[in-house]
Amino acid sequence: MNGYKILWKDIEIGHLMNAMPDMWYLEGIYHPNSTELSKEFVDLVSKFDTKIVMMDLRKGIRAKLQVRDEGPINVAVISLGDKNELFVRQVLSEQGIDWLINNVPEEK
């Protein structure tokens, strides 16, 4: 399957397909795998309010995206819509990644 692998708690939980970039943000269709962890992820992030998390990323959770064998991209997960639209913010700088790790939880 093409697209990004989604890693949560360093375990693959599915794929982000047809991701549309907008500056640091990505939005695409989340295709979960059939694991309990992916179900837990869906249950958690589907409750997020997009506006609240965008204003304060600490209200979301962190995860990683990976393309093929490239290094992972750290992201803050903002929301999951009714049609499995996953919305994330990429964090690319070393300082930003440090902030993400220290301020945005991996789980709630």
C-alpha positions, 0 to 999 in steps of 0.5 A: 500500500502506498502513502505513509505508514502511521506509527503510534507508540512505535507500532504501525497502526495503518496508512495515511493515503492521498495526503494533501500537504498545506504548509506543515499540515497533512490531511488524508484518508486513514486506513487502519489495520486490524489491531486493537491498537489501531482501534484504540487510536481511532477511539481516541483521536475521533473525539478531538476537536480540530479547532481546540487542538490546532490552537494548542497541540498539547491537546492532541497526541503525537505519532510518526509517519514513514514513507518507505525506508526513510526516517520517520516524520514526527507529527501532532495528531489534530483530528480524525473526521467522520470519513476517516480524514486524518489531520496532522501537523508535521514537526520537522526541526530539531527544536520542534521535535524536542518540544513535541516530545516534551509537551505533546503526549503519546496517549491520553 
